[in-house]
Amino acid sequence: MARILVVEDEASIALALEDDLKKEGYDVEIVSDGDRASGRALESAFDLILLDVMLPHKDGYDICRDLRRARIRTPILMLTAKTEEAEKVLGLELGADDYVTKPYSPRELRARIKALLRRAVDEPPEVFRFGDVEVDLGRYEVRRGGRPLKLTPTEFKLLAALIRHRGRALTRDQLLDLAWGQGVFVTDRVVDNQIVSLRKKIESKPSKPRYLLNVRGVGYRFDG
């Protein structure tokens, strides 16, 4: 289930977007304030951001600029009532991936969202952030509070696998295949031990994890 952050200050439009996108099977979070939108996009992992331009406190252009400067590569689809070509070009130059002008066709909007999500799957973001942790998949680096964390190669592969399938419960067998590789014979207990080690490194309270969660009777899930 793809997670979409909808940034829209007009309540009626936000509600209509939420209802429509949930019917399509998306997990939707609504934010109406520009400052709050920047914070949510930085602290949690979304698959797409649907971003209105005219917002209180901080407009969509500033949000887009800030996220790209912070190396957040989540696809951004901008919504605006502006029709001038210069305004559209500005949004794209600041890092937006697509642009829809109000009033828009819900069918067209859904199609553009699906296209961006497909593109994101083909070219997954290299950097994921959650809490004060940053995972750079391309550089095989993990930082917490800006400082490098020492993870073993197996710990990194396990964390990367969970992040790439965030929001989805993975069995121990699936995690063994993803992190250790098919045909490698180790016990399920090895996965549990690695999860315990990872929690000590990335969780503020390892005994009460926020991100690496147990799914009773199944395995583990990454929420972030």
N, C-alpha and C positions, 0 to 999 in steps of 0.2 A: 504494500500500500504506500503510494507516494505521499510525502508530506508537503503541503503547500502553505506558505505563509501569505495571507492576504492582507495587504496594507491599504486600508480604505477608511476614510473618516465619515463618509455618508452612510448612516446606519442602514437605510433601505437597500442601497447598492451592496453593502457588505453582506447583509442577510441573504439577498438574492444569490450572490456569488457562493456563499457558504452552502446554501441548499442545493444549488445546481452542481457544485463540485463534489459534494458528499454523495449525491445520486450517482455520480460517475465512479465512486469508489475511493475517492481521495480522503486523506486525513487532513482536515483544514483547521488552521488557527487564524483568528482574526485579530488584527491590531489596528487601532485608529489614530495613533500618535506617532509622529516621525521619530522622535527620540527613542520611544519604546521599540519601534520597529528595528532600528539599528541594533539595539541591545539584544533583541531576540535572535536576529540573524547572526549575530556574533557568538552568542552563547549556546545555540542549539543548531542541529543539522537539519536543514530542509532540502527537499529535492527541487523546489522551484519557489520563487518569490513573485507574487502578483502585486505590483507596486503602483499605486496612484501617485500622480505628480504633485497635486495640490494637497498638502497636509499641514496640520498645525505643528509649530515648533521647528520642524525641519522638513523641507520638501523632498520629493522623490529623487531629484537630481543629486542633492547632497547625500542622500542615503546611498544611492548607487555609487557615487564617487568614493564615499567612505568604505564601503564594503570591498570594492575592487582594490583600494589602497591597502586594505587589511588582508588581501589575497583570498577573499571569499569568492569562490568561483561558481556558486550556485546560480543557475539560470535565472535571469530577471526579465520579466515581461511587464512593461510599463503601460499604465492606463492613464489617459488624459483627455480632457475636453479640448485641448489645443490642437489646431489643425495646420499650423504653419510648418512648412518643411524644416525651417531652421530649428524649431523646438524638437522635432523628431530626430534630426541629425545630432543635436546636443546630447540627447539621451543615449543614442547609440555610441557616440564618441566617449561617453563617460563609462561605458561598459555594459549597457543594457543589451540583451540578446534579441529582443523583439519589442514591437510597439503597436498598441491598438488604440484607436481613437474612439471616444464616446460620441454618440451612442454606438455600441457595438452589437454585433450578432452573437448571441450565446453559442450558437453552433460554430461560428468562426473562432471564437475565443477558445472553445474546447479543443478544436483542431490545432490551434497554435500551441496550446499547453501540451498536448500529446506529442507534437513535433519536437518541442524543446526537451521534453522528458526522454524521448527516444535518443536525441542527440547527446544528452547527458550520460545515458547508459553507454553509448558508443565511446564517449570521451569523458570518463569519470573524473571528478575533481581530484587533484593531487593532495590537497590539504583539507583536513577535517579539524574542526574545533569544537570542544565541549568543555564547559566549565573553564578552568585555567589551563587545559591541556590542548596542545596542538600536535596533530599527527600528520607528518609530511610523507605521503606514500611514495612519492617519486625519489626523495632523498633518503628514505629509510631512517627518518629521524623523528623522535618524540620529544617535545618540550613541555615543561610544566612551569607556569609562571615565568616563561621566557628562558628557563634554564634547561639544558639537555637532560633527558632521563636515560639511564642505561637499561635497555631491554635486551634480552637475549634474542637471537634470530627467531627462535620458536615463539617467544612471547610477542614479538612484533607481528609475525605472520598470523597468530591467533587474534590479536587485537585488530589487525587490518581486515581479517575475514569477518569479524563481528561487526565492524563499522560498515563494511560494504553491504552487509545484509541487515543494517540497523532497523529495529522495529520488528524483526522477524525472529522467532524462536528457532534455534539450530540445535539439532541433536548432537550428542558427543561424537557419534560416528561421522556426522557431517563435518564437524570441527576437526576431527582427526584427518579427514581427507583434504580439507582446505589448508590446514596449517602444517601437517606432517607429510601429506601426500598419500595417494592411494598405494596400497601394497605395503605400507609401513605398519608393522604389528606392534602396537603398544596398548596398554589397558586404558579403560575409560578414566581410571583414577589419575592418570597422567594429565588429562584435560583439567580435572578438578584442581590439581596441584598448581597448574599453570594459571588458572583463573585466580586462585588465592594469591599467587605472586603478583599478578597484574593489578589486582585490587589494592595491594599495599602500595603500589607505585602511582596509581592514577586516581584513586578514590580518596576523598577527604576523610571519610569514615569507612575503612575497609569492612568493618563488621556490619555496617548498614549501607551497602553499596547503592549508589545513585545511578550508575551507568551500566555496570556489568551485573545483570540480574539473573537469578535462578528462575527457571520455569519448571515448576514441579512436574515430574514425570516425563519431561521432554529433554531439557538441557539448559541452554543459556541464551540470553537476548541482550543486545546492546540498545540502550535508550539514550539518545542524546540529540 
